[in-house]
Amino acid sequence: MGYVGVNMEVLVDCRNTVFAKGLTSLEELWWWCFGRHGFLTQCTLKRRLILSKGTCRQLSITNRPFSLYISWRVLPRHYIAYTALEKHRRRSIMGASSILSIFEGAKSFYIPPHSSYHVDLNPAYDAKLDAEIDKWCMDFLNLHDLTDHKTQFAIQSKLGKLAGFAYQAISSERLSPIAKFFCWLFLADDFMDDPSVPVSDLKNATLAYKLIFKNDYDQAITLVESKGLLRQMGMLNDVYTDLKGFMNPGHKTRFSKSMIDVLDMFEVESSWLHKTLVPNFEIYMWMREVTAGVIPCMVAMDFLNNFGLEEEGVLDDPHIQTLEVIANRHSFLANDMVSFKKEWACEQYLNSVALVGYSSNCGLNEAMEKVAQMVQDLEKEFADIKQKVLSNKDLNKGNVMGYVQSLEYFMAANIEFSWISARYHGVGWVSPAEKYGTFEF
């Protein structure tokens, strides 16, 4: 894949994300970047950073006569921070105008069949809960007129139903707060992507959200002045408080950390959108593994289902970690195909279809086919590793297979949700019986 001109403003954004952590030395940077997920081994004469498990990248390291062999589960935002500080000469960021011409003249496109997954809605997500979630979204957005287009868009987006598809075996008591959390995650993402929101408001809101996930709501509300944002902060804090009622201390730590990671990378993504900058496909993949928000949803699978994965000691098993990575990538790649039309129309080019088209110099339909093939390949790889877990007596114990099945449910849920939600198709959308078809611009 070729690289285009670097934009130092973006790399400085990433660098500042690191410095905000209070890091003052290269050693601290390495530890923060790779932590328990990385293995550092010094070797003489070699100058390569090797990322295994199908994501091999060869990067020269300036003036460093040793190799860093990093396990494949390097956190995405950490990789971007690493790129910013150690590899500022790597050409990985381009202006959005660079990709405007790649699909020039296209008036329609075809989303091919791309998934064998299907899942039904959890019966606990009934009409009563559906109405409760709709009201929560309307209150969050301060929408009250049912005839208003914005209100109908919020209702028909069915944001909470992603939780109803994903969490198949939990009660309505547990489904309600996680559905509201999903709604908040989508709506916060919209807020961060809104070019009309001043950068200072974005920074203050993001910091306030982080403080909520650090259990410091009182400090969080001192950072925002808008009555609307204060209302939203209060609603998020209530939802998070409800969710914490199902968590043990380990869950709270993992969930809080994963959400702060998401918000850190939301800031970087938001900066790119505001500056109309786009990363190459490789950087995009690393970024999306955080901003997709799937990792905190995986923690929720554990505590909402009472799986006790920490007690089982399986979270660091390479098979389980690989399944998590597959589920994460599957979710955002499949979503990118369905959301492409909306994002392209809004001049938002942080989408794998656009970046594959640019890097491969191919047409829109061919780019769609390439991403569809990625999704299918991930499903095959997931099935292979799932079988290995099933046949491994040391690993297949307790609720491990329940967690593996939950990861598969999540991938299927994302497919179902993407095809029914007005979020990607507009008000009045009627989902087709088959999850493929031709779309007009």
ZAMARGU-4260 file (C-alpha; in steps of 0.2 Angstrom, whole numbers, plus 5000, padded with zeros to 4 digits):
<rodrens>
0) 5000/5000/5000 | 5007/5017/4995 | 5007/5031/5008 | 5004/5050/5004 | 5009/5066/5012
5) 5010/5067/5031 | 5001/5080/5040 | 5010/5085/5056 | 4995/5093/5064 | 4987/5076/5066
10) 5002/5068/5073 | 5004/5082/5085 | 4986/5078/5091 | 4991/5060/5094 | 5007/5066/5103
15) 4997/5077/5114 | 4985/5062/5118 | 5001/5054/5125 | 5008/5069/5134 | 4991/5071/5142
20) 4995/5055/5151 | 5010/5063/5160 | 5023/5053/5151 | 5040/5061/5152 | 5052/5047/5145
25) 5053/5035/5131 | 5053/5021/5143 | 5036/5027/5150 | 5029/5028/5132 | 5034/5010/5128
30) 5026/5004/5144 | 5010/5014/5142 | 5009/5009/5123 | 5011/4991/5126 | 5009/4987/5144
35) 5004/4969/5148 | 4999/4966/5130 | 5017/4967/5124 | 5033/4957/5125 | 5049/4967/5123
40) 5064/4957/5118 | 5080/4966/5114 | 5090/4959/5099 | 5105/4966/5091 | 5107/4972/5073
45) 5089/4971/5068 | 5077/4986/5066 | 5060/4979/5064 | 5043/4980/5074 | 5034/4964/5071
50) 5015/4963/5074 | 5009/4945/5072 | 4993/4937/5069 | 4990/4943/5051 | 4994/4961/5055
55) 5012/4961/5051 | 5020/4977/5048 | 5038/4981/5044 | 5043/4998/5051 | 5061/5005/5053
60) 5065/5012/5070 | 5077/5027/5069 | 5094/5024/5077 | 5088/5009/5088 | 5099/4993/5085
65) 5086/4981/5092 | 5069/4974/5088 | 5053/4975/5098 | 5043/4960/5096 | 5025/4965/5101
70) 5011/4953/5104 | 4996/4956/5092 | 4985/4964/5105 | 4993/4981/5105 | 4980/4994/5109
75) 4976/5004/5093 | 4977/5022/5101 | 4994/5017/5108 | 5000/5012/5090 | 4995/5029/5084
80) 5003/5037/5098 | 5019/5027/5094 | 5018/5032/5076 | 5016/5050/5081 | 5031/5050/5092
85) 5043/5038/5084 | 5038/5038/5066 | 5033/5055/5062 | 5041/5053/5045 | 5030/5039/5040
90) 5017/5045/5027 | 5001/5039/5034 | 4989/5054/5034 | 4981/5063/5019 | 4969/5077/5016
95) 4951/5071/5012 | 4952/5079/4995 | 4964/5066/4990 | 4951/5053/4990 | 4936/5063/4983
100) 4940/5057/4965 | 4941/5039/4968 | 4923/5035/4966 | 4919/5050/4954 | 4904/5047/4943
105) 4897/5033/4953 | 4878/5034/4955 | 4875/5018/4963 | 4884/5004/4972 | 4880/4986/4976
110) 4883/4978/4994 | 4886/4960/4991 | 4881/4946/5003 | 4894/4946/5016 | 4889/4937/5032
115) 4881/4920/5036 | 4876/4926/5054 | 4859/4929/5060 | 4852/4932/5077 | 4834/4936/5084
120) 4830/4950/5096 | 4831/4945/5115 | 4813/4942/5120 | 4816/4953/5135 | 4818/4968/5123
125) 4799/4969/5122 | 4787/4983/5117 | 4788/4991/5135 | 4807/4991/5135 | 4807/4998/5117
130) 4796/5012/5122 | 4807/5015/5137 | 4823/5017/5127 | 4814/5028/5114 | 4809/5040/5128
135) 4827/5040/5135 | 4834/5045/5118 | 4821/5058/5116 | 4824/5065/5133 | 4843/5064/5130
140) 4841/5075/5114 | 4827/5085/5122 | 4815/5080/5108 | 4797/5080/5112 | 4787/5083/5096
145) 4783/5066/5088 | 4780/5073/5071 | 4797/5081/5071 | 4809/5074/5058 | 4823/5073/5071
150) 4812/5064/5084 | 4807/5051/5071 | 4825/5049/5066 | 4830/5046/5084 | 4815/5033/5086
155) 4818/5024/5069 | 4837/5023/5072 | 4832/5009/5085 | 4849/5012/5094 | 4845/5001/5109
160) 4840/4986/5099 | 4859/4983/5096 | 4859/4978/5114 | 4843/4968/5112 | 4852/4958/5097
165) 4869/4956/5106 | 4864/4951/5124 | 4854/4936/5121 | 4852/4928/5138 | 4850/4943/5150
170) 4834/4949/5159 | 4826/4966/5155 | 4833/4973/5172 | 4850/4971/5164 | 4845/4974/5146
175) 4838/4992/5150 | 4854/5000/5156 | 4865/4992/5143 | 4853/4997/5129 | 4854/5015/5136
180) 4873/5014/5136 | 4873/5009/5118 | 4861/5024/5114 | 4873/5036/5123 | 4888/5029/5114
185) 4880/5032/5097 | 4874/5049/5102 | 4891/5054/5110 | 4899/5049/5093 | 4888/5060/5084
190) 4892/5074/5095 | 4910/5072/5093 | 4909/5071/5074 | 4898/5086/5073 | 4908/5100/5064
195) 4897/5114/5071 | 4902/5110/5089 | 4917/5121/5094 | 4933/5112/5098 | 4933/5119/5116
200) 4916/5112/5119 | 4921/5095/5112 | 4937/5094/5123 | 4927/5099/5139 | 4913/5087/5136
205) 4926/5073/5132 | 4935/5077/5148 | 4919/5077/5158 | 4914/5060/5151 | 4930/5053/5156
210) 4928/5059/5174 | 4911/5051/5174 | 4919/5034/5170 | 4932/5038/5183 | 4918/5040/5196
215) 4920/5058/5198 | 4903/5065/5192 | 4904/5080/5204 | 4920/5086/5195 | 4913/5082/5178
220) 4898/5094/5179 | 4910/5108/5183 | 4917/5107/5165 | 4901/5110/5155 | 4890/5125/5156
225) 4877/5120/5143 | 4860/5115/5151 | 4858/5102/5137 | 4876/5094/5141 | 4873/5095/5160
230) 4856/5085/5157 | 4866/5072/5146 | 4880/5070/5159 | 4867/5067/5172 | 4858/5054/5161
235) 4875/5045/5157 | 4880/5045/5176 | 4863/5037/5180 | 4865/5023/5167 | 4883/5020/5172
240) 4878/5019/5190 | 4865/5006/5186 | 4878/4996/5176 | 4891/4996/5190 | 4878/4987/5201
245) 4881/4972/5191 | 4900/4974/5191 | 4914/4967/5203 | 4929/4978/5206 | 4939/4970/5191
250) 4924/4973/5179 | 4924/4991/5185 | 4942/4994/5181 | 4942/4985/5164 | 4926/4994/5159
255) 4932/5011/5165 | 4949/5010/5156 | 4941/5004/5140 | 4929/5018/5140 | 4943/5031/5143
260) 4953/5023/5128 | 4937/5025/5117 | 4935/5044/5122 | 4954/5047/5120 | 4953/5041/5102
265) 4936/5049/5099 | 4946/5065/5102 | 4959/5061/5088 | 4945/5055/5076 | 4935/5071/5079
270) 4951/5081/5076 | 4953/5072/5059 | 4935/5075/5054 | 4936/5094/5059 | 4952/5096/5049
275) 4946/5085/5034 | 4960/5073/5036 | 4960/5054/5033 | 4973/5041/5038 | 4978/5027/5027
280) 4969/5010/5028 | 4981/5002/5041 | 4980/5017/5053 | 4962/5017/5051 | 4960/4999/5056
285) 4970/5002/5072 | 4960/5018/5076 | 4943/5009/5073 | 4947/4995/5085 | 4945/5008/5099
290) 4933/5020/5092 | 4920/5006/5087 | 4917/5004/5106 | 4917/4985/5105 | 4929/4982/5119
295) 4918/4989/5133 | 4904/4979/5126 | 4915/4964/5128 | 4918/4968/5146 | 4899/4970/5148
300) 4896/4952/5141 | 4906/4946/5156 | 4897/4955/5170 | 4880/4955/5163 | 4880/4936/5160
305) 4890/4933/5176 | 4903/4923/5166 | 4917/4926/5179 | 4930/4926/5165 | 4943/4934/5177
310) 4941/4920/5190 | 4942/4907/5176 | 4959/4915/5171 | 4956/4915/5152 | 4956/4933/5147
315) 4975/4932/5143 | 4973/4916/5132 | 4979/4919/5114 | 4964/4910/5107 | 4951/4921/5117
320) 4961/4937/5113 | 4961/4932/5094 | 4942/4929/5095 | 4940/4946/5103 | 4950/4955/5089
325) 4940/4946/5075 | 4924/4951/5083 | 4929/4969/5084 | 4936/4970/5066 | 4921/4961/5060
330) 4909/4973/5068 | 4916/4989/5061 | 4920/4982/5044 | 4903/4976/5041 | 4896/4992/5048
335) 4906/5002/5036 | 4898/4994/5021 | 4881/4998/5026 | 4885/5016/5033 | 4895/5020/5018
340) 4881/5030/5008 | 4877/5041/5023 | 4895/5045/5027 | 4900/5048/5009 | 4886/5060/5008
345) 4891/5069/5024 | 4909/5070/5017 | 4915/5059/5031 | 4928/5048/5024 | 4934/5038/5039
350) 4927/5022/5031 | 4936/5006/5026 | 4927/5005/5009 | 4933/5023/5004 | 4951/5019/5010
355) 4952/5002/5002 | 4946/5010/4986 | 4959/5023/4987 | 4973/5011/4992 | 4968/4999/4978
360) 4964/5012/4965 | 4948/5002/4961 | 4930/5007/4959 | 4916/5007/4972 | 4909/4990/4969
365) 4926/4982/4969 | 4930/4991/4985 | 4914/4984/4992 | 4918/4967/4987 | 4935/4968/4995
370) 4928/4973/5012 | 4914/4960/5010 | 4928/4947/5008 | 4937/4953/5023 | 4921/4951/5033
375) 4919/4933/5027 | 4937/4929/5030 | 4935/4934/5048 | 4919/4923/5050 | 4929/4908/5044
380) 4944/4912/5055 | 4932/4914/5070 | 4924/4897/5067 | 4941/4889/5066 | 4947/4896/5082
385) 4930/4893/5091 | 4932/4875/5086 | 4950/4875/5094 | 4943/4882/5110 | 4929/4869/5110
390) 4941/4855/5109 | 4954/4862/5121 | 4950/4854/5138 | 4961/4866/5147 | 4952/4881/5140
395) 4935/4875/5137 | 4929/4876/5155 | 4916/4886/5165 | 4908/4899/5155 | 4921/4901/5142
400) 4910/4894/5127 | 4896/4906/5133 | 4908/4920/5131 | 4913/4914/5114 | 4895/4912/5109
405) 4892/4930/5115 | 4906/4937/5104 | 4897/4928/5089 | 4880/4935/5094 | 4888/4953/5094
410) 4894/4951/5077 | 4877/4945/5071 | 4869/4959/5081 | 4879/4972/5072 | 4874/4965/5055
415) 4855/4965/5060 | 4856/4982/5068 | 4865/4990/5053 | 4851/4984/5041 | 4836/4990/5051
420) 4842/5006/5058 | 4837/5023/5051 | 4854/5029/5057 | 4862/5023/5041 | 4847/5023/5029
425) 4836/5038/5034 | 4818/5040/5040 | 4805/5029/5032 | 4818/5015/5029 | 4811/4997/5027
430) 4824/4984/5029 | 4825/4971/5015 | 4823/4953/5018 | 4840/4950/5012 | 4856/4959/5018
435) 4862/4964/5002 | 4857/4975/4987 | 4859/4990/4976 | 4859/5008/4983 | 4857/5024/4974
440) 4867/5040/4979
</rodrens>
